[in-house]
Amino acid sequence: MNRLAIDGASAGNPGPSGVGILIVYDDGQTDEHRYHIGLKNNHEAEFEALVIALSLAKKKQLSHLFIQTDSKLVSEAVEKGYVKRKQFEPYMNKVQHLLHSFELFFIKWVPSKQNKKADELARLAIREPKRMFKE
């Protein structure tokens, strides 16, 4: 199963933000992605990381995904299928739409120390405003 480690980071609340995504394919190959996402708060950056990761996986025609995130908010929202705060509903709608593209999907919360590479990529992306995600 393809594993995607994702993270969002923000330098402020809101502030310049980035997402980091590490893809480990079934065959062991890896891909690193980082994107600047403008001014967001940390929770928005975490949701953006998931949306962008799912978009990348769809583009790459991956059918089975295991996503790890250090955001309890994001992992619990996906597991429950809803968000409590209205500001996150647009993200949840995008996620639910994208999830229809995959045969099998799992998401799991992991401690930050197990998500270091995605965090590193997200923090790098904060300082790279020209590196935006293109759908």
C-alpha positions as CSV (number, residue, x, y, z in Angstrom):
1,M,0.0,0.0,0.0
2,N,1.3,3.5,-0.8
3,R,2.1,5.5,2.3
4,L,1.8,9.3,2.4
5,A,3.2,11.2,5.3
6,I,1.7,14.7,5.4
7,D,2.1,17.8,7.4
8,G,1.1,21.5,7.3
9,A,3.0,24.3,9.0
10,S,2.4,27.9,9.6
11,A,4.6,30.7,10.7
12,G,1.9,32.8,12.5
13,N,-1.8,32.5,13.1
14,P,-2.4,33.1,10.3
15,G,0.9,33.5,8.6
16,P,3.0,32.2,5.7
17,S,2.3,28.4,5.4
18,G,3.5,25.3,3.7
19,V,2.7,21.7,3.3
20,G,5.0,18.7,3.1
21,I,4.3,15.3,1.6
22,L,6.4,12.2,1.6
23,I,5.2,9.4,-0.7
24,V,6.5,5.9,-0.2
25,Y,5.3,3.8,-3.0
26,D,4.6,0.0,-2.9
27,D,8.0,-0.7,-4.5
28,G,9.9,1.3,-1.9
29,Q,10.6,4.3,-4.1
30,T,10.0,7.7,-2.5
31,D,8.8,11.2,-3.7
32,E,9.1,14.4,-1.7
33,H,6.7,17.3,-2.3
34,R,6.5,20.7,-0.7
35,Y,4.3,23.6,-1.5
36,H,3.8,27.2,-0.2
37,I,0.0,27.7,0.4
38,G,-0.2,31.4,1.3
39,L,-1.5,32.8,4.6
40,K,-3.2,30.2,6.7
41,N,-3.5,29.1,10.3
42,N,-1.9,25.8,11.4
43,H,-5.2,23.8,11.2
44,E,-5.9,25.1,7.7
45,A,-2.4,24.2,6.6
46,E,-3.0,20.6,8.0
47,F,-6.2,20.3,6.0
48,E,-4.5,21.7,2.9
49,A,-1.8,19.1,3.2
50,L,-4.4,16.3,3.1
51,V,-6.2,17.9,0.1
52,I,-3.0,18.3,-1.8
53,A,-1.8,14.8,-0.9
54,L,-5.0,13.3,-2.2
55,S,-4.8,15.4,-5.4
56,L,-1.3,14.2,-6.0
57,A,-2.3,10.6,-5.4
58,K,-5.2,10.9,-7.8
59,K,-2.9,12.5,-10.5
60,K,-0.5,9.6,-10.0
61,Q,-3.4,7.1,-10.3
62,L,-2.7,5.5,-7.0
63,S,-5.6,3.3,-5.8
64,H,-4.6,2.3,-2.3
65,L,-3.5,4.9,0.3
66,F,-2.3,4.9,3.8
67,I,-2.0,8.5,5.1
68,Q,-0.2,9.4,8.3
69,T,-0.6,12.8,9.9
70,D,0.4,14.4,13.2
71,S,-2.9,16.4,13.2
72,K,-5.5,14.8,15.4
73,L,-8.0,17.4,14.1
74,V,-7.6,16.2,10.5
75,S,-7.4,12.4,11.2
76,E,-10.5,12.5,13.5
77,A,-12.5,14.7,11.0
78,V,-11.8,12.2,8.2
79,E,-12.6,9.2,10.4
80,K,-15.9,10.7,11.6
81,G,-16.7,12.2,8.2
82,Y,-17.4,15.7,9.5
83,V,-15.9,18.8,11.2
84,K,-17.3,20.8,14.1
85,R,-16.2,24.2,12.9
86,K,-17.7,25.8,9.8
87,Q,-14.4,27.2,8.7
88,F,-13.2,23.7,7.9
89,E,-16.2,22.5,6.0
90,P,-14.8,23.5,2.6
91,Y,-11.7,21.4,3.2
92,M,-13.8,18.4,4.4
93,N,-16.0,18.7,1.3
94,K,-12.9,18.6,-0.9
95,V,-11.5,15.6,1.0
96,Q,-14.7,13.6,0.7
97,H,-15.0,14.3,-3.0
98,L,-11.3,13.2,-3.6
99,L,-11.7,10.1,-1.5
100,H,-14.1,8.7,-4.1
101,S,-11.1,8.3,-6.4
102,F,-9.5,5.6,-4.3
103,E,-10.3,1.9,-3.8
104,L,-8.8,1.7,-0.4
105,F,-8.0,4.5,2.0
106,F,-6.7,4.7,5.6
107,I,-5.7,7.6,7.7
108,K,-3.8,7.4,11.0
109,W,-2.7,10.0,13.6
110,V,1.0,9.6,14.5
111,P,3.1,11.5,17.0
112,S,5.1,14.4,15.5
113,K,8.4,12.6,16.0
114,Q,7.2,9.9,13.5
115,N,6.4,12.6,10.9
116,K,9.7,14.5,10.8
117,K,10.3,14.4,7.1
118,A,6.9,15.8,6.2
119,D,7.3,18.4,8.9
120,E,10.7,19.4,7.4
121,L,9.3,19.7,3.9
122,A,6.4,21.8,5.2
123,R,8.7,24.2,7.0
124,L,10.9,24.5,3.9
125,A,7.9,25.4,1.9
126,I,7.0,28.3,4.1
127,R,10.1,30.1,2.9
128,E,9.4,29.4,-0.8
129,P,6.5,31.5,-1.9
130,K,7.0,30.8,-5.6
131,R,6.6,27.0,-5.0
132,M,2.8,26.8,-5.2
133,F,0.7,23.7,-5.9
134,K,-0.9,23.5,-9.4
135,E,-3.9,21.3,-9.7
